[in-house]
Amino acid sequence: MKIIEYRILMPLTLEENLIGQIWSFSEISRENTGGGEGVEILVNSLFDLPLDSNGSLIHSKLPEYEDYDSQVNGSKKSKKDGKKDERSKSLERSDLAIMGSQSHLHQSKTFNGILNSDMSSEVANFNHDMTKYGQYTHKLYKIASKLPWFVRKLLPKDSTLIHEKSWNMYPNVKTVLTNEYFKSNIRIELDTITREVKNGKFENNVHNLTQEQLEKREIVLIDIAEKLSSDSSNEDPSTFSSKKTGRGPLVPGEWYKKHQPLICCYKLVTAEIKLFGLQTKCENYLKTMYKQLFAIFHRQVFCWIDKWHGMTLEEVRKIEYELAKELLAKIDKGELSKNQLVNE
């Protein structure tokens, strides 16, 4: 098991960060969808937060959540059946219609833009009480051309789909990435907790890891003002100055020492990889990939601040709702995006 905690400092408030991330993800999804690849949003629904008597989240009771042990010891299918299931999840949506009506998901509060052609009056309000409800999404990533060569070599052409299930309970978010072909041999979990930085200090164990997990944990600090040599994007916080907020440029290694507001996104990546002879290679690839993805995305969130700052949460939720239909219509058109998960 590989455990890496990425710590990303952002010159934003907690609310600004949520709005900026939703808006920026929508923008990036559009840019990277087309030519048969991209993002397909299968489910986007609300659920009741599963809380214990102390108000703490019970992760095992999250809708559609299956922990690693359950995935390993659950029902086993042949690789042939796995490939059939994966194709059906991409092409047929009858199972998703059933999922959306399950008791733990609120059909009346669904944001699902694929299944519902008409927006009911109950969905018209895109805001919700985040102290009571979480947001569950199931996305399908068609990114065959962007996978590393050693993964493409192992996977049949019709088995390169990545399933992402995410439970947004902001400022906490849990995400699970799986592939039907590899099943329990590859499973990646991301646990994100976003907190205000107080007294200029990080929280050492914000994820409440055990002593054994802490001994395995590797910490990677990401300064968004420092440009990676592999970053070919045009967004550069070290030269950008926001006209709306007056924030920036950010001096690498210095800006966060006295900046207000200031938050930290603690992203814990836990990877279970059981591929004989390829475990170390896959783990090294993931470490590089996530550092690049997190750095570039958060640089873009800040440099695009004048595009989304001033929008309400309800406004960006509406964009998010409409995105599902937009991406579905776009995914098989145009050309493949030239962006890569990792730029060597």
C-alpha positions in Angstrom: 0.0 0.0 0.0 1.3 3.5 -0.9 0.2 6.4 1.2 1.0 10.0 0.0 -0.4 13.2 1.5 -0.3 16.2 -0.8 -0.6 19.6 0.9 -1.7 22.4 -1.4 -1.9 26.0 0.0 -4.4 28.3 -1.7 -4.9 32.1 -1.3 -8.7 31.6 -0.9 -11.5 31.3 1.6 -13.2 28.0 2.1 -16.3 29.2 0.2 -14.2 30.7 -2.6 -12.3 27.4 -3.0 -15.5 25.4 -3.4 -16.9 27.7 -6.0 -13.6 28.0 -7.9 -13.1 24.2 -7.9 -16.6 23.5 -9.3 -16.2 26.1 -12.0 -12.7 25.1 -13.0 -13.5 21.4 -13.1 -16.3 22.2 -15.5 -14.0 24.2 -17.7 -11.3 21.5 -17.7 -13.8 18.8 -18.5 -14.9 20.7 -21.6 -11.3 21.2 -22.7 -10.5 17.5 -22.4 -13.6 15.9 -23.8 -13.9 15.1 -27.5 -12.6 12.6 -30.1 -14.1 9.7 -28.3 -12.4 10.4 -24.9 -13.2 12.6 -21.9 -15.5 12.7 -19.0 -19.0 11.3 -18.8 -21.1 12.2 -15.7 -23.3 9.2 -15.0 -24.8 10.2 -11.6 -25.0 13.4 -9.7 -27.3 13.2 -6.7 -27.7 14.3 -3.1 -27.6 11.9 -0.1 -28.3 12.2 3.7 -25.0 12.6 5.5 -24.5 9.4 7.6 -23.5 10.7 11.0 -23.0 9.0 14.3 -24.2 10.3 17.6 -21.1 12.5 17.9 -21.7 14.1 14.5 -18.8 12.2 12.8 -19.1 10.7 9.3 -19.7 7.0 9.0 -17.9 6.2 5.7 -19.1 2.6 5.5 -22.7 3.9 5.2 -22.0 6.2 2.2 -24.2 5.4 -0.8 -22.6 3.0 -3.3 -19.4 2.9 -1.2 -17.5 -0.4 -1.1 -14.3 -0.5 0.9 -11.3 -2.5 -0.2 -12.0 -5.6 1.8 -15.5 -5.8 0.5 -14.2 -5.3 -3.1 -11.7 -8.2 -2.6 -14.0 -10.6 -0.8 -17.2 -9.7 -2.6 -18.7 -11.5 -5.6 -16.1 -12.4 -8.2 -16.7 -12.4 -11.9 -14.6 -13.5 -14.8 -12.6 -11.0 -16.8 -15.0 -11.7 -19.7 -18.0 -10.7 -17.5 -16.1 -7.7 -16.2 -15.5 -6.4 -19.7 -19.2 -6.9 -20.6 -20.2 -5.0 -17.4 -17.9 -2.1 -18.3 -19.3 -1.7 -21.8 -22.8 -1.8 -20.5 -22.1 0.9 -17.9 -20.8 3.1 -20.7 -23.6 2.4 -23.3 -26.7 1.6 -21.2 -28.2 3.7 -18.4 -31.1 1.6 -17.1 -29.0 0.6 -14.1 -28.4 4.3 -13.3 -32.1 5.0 -13.4 -32.6 2.4 -10.7 -29.6 3.7 -8.7 -31.1 7.2 -8.8 -34.3 6.0 -7.2 -32.7 4.1 -4.3 -33.7 5.3 -0.8 -30.3 6.7 0.2 -30.2 9.0 -2.8 -32.7 11.9 -3.1 -34.3 11.6 -6.6 -36.2 14.8 -5.9 -32.9 16.5 -5.3 -30.9 14.9 -8.1 -28.7 17.0 -10.4 -28.5 14.2 -12.9 -28.5 15.9 -16.3 -28.4 12.7 -18.3 -31.5 10.9 -17.1 -33.8 13.9 -16.7 -34.4 15.8 -19.9 -36.7 18.2 -18.1 -35.8 20.1 -14.9 -38.5 19.7 -12.3 -39.4 22.5 -10.0 -37.8 20.6 -7.2 -34.5 20.6 -8.9 -34.7 24.3 -9.9 -32.9 25.3 -6.6 -29.3 24.2 -7.2 -28.2 25.0 -3.6 -28.6 22.6 -0.7 -27.9 22.5 3.0 -24.3 21.0 3.2 -24.8 20.3 6.9 -27.5 17.7 6.0 -26.7 16.5 2.5 -23.7 15.3 0.7 -23.3 15.1 -3.1 -22.6 11.7 -4.8 -21.2 11.6 -8.3 -20.2 8.7 -10.5 -18.1 9.7 -13.4 -16.6 7.6 -16.3 -13.2 8.7 -17.6 -12.4 7.6 -21.1 -8.7 8.3 -21.2 -7.1 5.4 -23.1 -4.6 7.6 -25.0 -3.5 9.3 -21.8 -2.7 6.1 -19.8 1.0 5.1 -19.5 2.2 2.7 -22.1 2.7 -0.1 -19.6 -0.9 0.1 -18.5 -2.2 0.2 -22.1 -0.1 -2.9 -22.9 -1.9 -4.8 -20.2 -5.5 -3.6 -20.9 -7.7 -4.8 -23.7 -8.8 -1.8 -25.8 -12.4 -2.0 -24.5 -11.3 -2.1 -20.8 -9.5 1.2 -20.3 -12.5 3.0 -18.7 -11.8 4.5 -15.2 -14.8 4.7 -12.8 -14.7 7.5 -10.3 -17.2 7.5 -7.4 -17.0 10.6 -5.2 -18.8 11.7 -2.1 -18.5 15.5 -1.6 -19.2 16.5 2.0 -17.3 19.7 1.7 -14.9 20.5 3.2 -14.4 16.7 3.2 -14.4 14.7 0.0 -13.9 11.0 -0.5 -13.1 9.6 -4.0 -12.6 6.0 -5.2 -11.1 5.1 -8.6 -11.4 1.7 -10.0 -11.2 -0.3 -13.3 -13.5 -3.2 -14.0 -10.7 -5.2 -15.7 -8.2 -5.0 -12.9 -10.9 -5.1 -10.2 -9.3 -5.2 -6.7 -5.8 -5.4 -8.1 -5.8 -1.6 -8.5 -7.8 0.7 -6.3 -7.0 4.3 -5.5 -8.7 6.3 -2.7 -8.4 10.1 -2.3 -9.5 11.7 0.9 -9.5 15.5 0.8 -9.9 17.7 3.8 -9.7 21.5 3.3 -9.0 23.7 6.3 -8.1 27.3 7.1 -4.5 27.7 8.0 -4.1 29.1 11.5 -0.9 30.5 12.9 0.9 29.6 9.7 1.1 25.9 10.7 0.0 22.7 9.0 -2.2 20.1 10.8 0.0 17.0 11.2 -2.7 14.3 11.2 -5.8 15.9 9.8 -6.9 12.5 8.4 -6.6 10.8 11.8 -4.3 8.1 10.5 -3.1 5.3 12.7 0.5 5.1 13.8 1.2 2.4 11.2 -0.3 4.5 8.5 1.7 7.6 9.7 4.9 5.6 9.4 4.0 4.7 5.8 2.8 8.2 4.8 4.9 10.4 2.6 4.2 14.2 2.6 4.5 16.2 -0.6 4.2 20.0 -0.4 2.9 21.9 -3.4 3.5 25.6 -3.8 1.2 26.8 -6.6 3.6 29.7 -7.3 6.3 27.2 -8.3 6.0 26.1 -11.9 6.8 22.4 -12.6 9.1 21.9 -15.5 6.5 19.6 -17.0 3.7 22.2 -16.8 2.9 23.5 -20.3 -0.2 25.5 -19.3 -0.3 29.3 -19.6 -1.5 29.9 -16.0 1.2 31.2 -13.7 0.4 32.5 -10.3 3.9 34.1 -9.9 3.0 36.6 -12.6 -0.8 36.7 -12.4 -2.6 39.6 -10.7 -6.3 39.5 -10.0 -8.2 42.6 -11.0 -11.3 41.6 -8.9 -9.5 40.6 -5.7 -6.1 42.3 -5.9 -4.4 39.0 -5.1 -1.2 38.0 -6.7 1.4 37.9 -8.1 2.5 35.1 -5.7 6.2 34.9 -4.9 7.4 31.3 -4.8 8.3 30.1 -1.3 7.2 33.4 0.3 3.6 34.3 -0.6 1.9 32.0 2.0 3.9 33.2 5.0 1.7 36.2 5.6 -1.1 35.9 3.0 -4.8 36.2 4.1 -7.0 34.4 3.3 -5.1 31.1 3.4 -6.4 27.5 3.3 -4.7 24.1 2.8 -6.1 21.2 0.8 -4.9 18.0 2.5 -5.2 15.3 -0.2 -4.5 11.8 1.0 -3.9 9.3 -1.8 -4.0 5.6 -0.8 -3.1 3.2 -3.5 -3.6 -0.6 -3.5 -1.7 -2.0 -6.5 -1.2 -5.7 -6.9 0.4 -6.2 -10.3 3.3 -8.6 -10.2 6.5 -6.8 -11.4 4.7 -3.5 -12.0 3.8 -2.4 -8.4 6.8 0.0 -7.9 6.5 1.4 -11.5 2.8 2.1 -11.0 3.3 3.7 -7.6 6.1 6.0 -8.9 3.8 6.9 -11.8 0.9 7.8 -9.5 3.1 9.9 -7.3 4.3 12.0 -10.3 0.9 12.1 -11.9 -1.0 13.4 -8.9 1.7 16.0 -8.1 1.3 17.3 -11.6 -2.5 17.1 -11.7 -2.9 18.8 -8.3 -0.3 21.5 -9.0 -1.7 22.4 -12.5 -5.4 22.3 -11.4 -4.9 24.5 -8.3 -2.7 27.0 -10.3 -5.6 27.2 -12.8 -8.2 27.7 -10.1 -6.3 30.7 -8.8 -5.4 32.2 -12.2 -9.1 31.9 -13.3 -10.3 33.7 -10.2 -11.6 36.7 -12.2 -13.8 34.4 -14.2 -15.6 32.8 -11.3 -15.2 35.2 -8.4 -18.5 36.8 -7.4 -20.5 33.8 -8.6 -22.8 32.1 -6.1 -22.7 28.5 -5.2 -26.1 28.1 -6.8 -24.8 29.5 -10.1 -21.9 27.1 -10.4 -24.1 24.2 -9.3 -26.3 25.1 -12.3 -23.3 25.0 -14.6 -22.4 21.6 -13.1 -25.9 20.3 -13.7 -25.8 21.4 -17.4 -22.3 20.0 -17.9 -23.5 16.4 -17.9 -25.6 16.8 -21.1 -22.9 19.0 -22.7 -20.1 16.4 -22.2 -22.3 13.5 -23.4 -23.1 15.4 -26.6 -19.4 16.4 -27.1 -17.5 13.2 -26.2 -17.6 11.6 -29.7 -17.1 14.8 -31.6 -14.0 16.8 -32.6 -10.4 15.8 -31.9 -8.6 14.2 -28.9 -7.2 16.6 -26.4 -3.4 16.7 -26.5 -3.2 17.2 -22.7 -1.5 14.3 -20.9 -1.8 13.0 -17.3 1.9 13.0 -17.0 4.3 15.1 -19.1 7.6 13.3 -19.0 
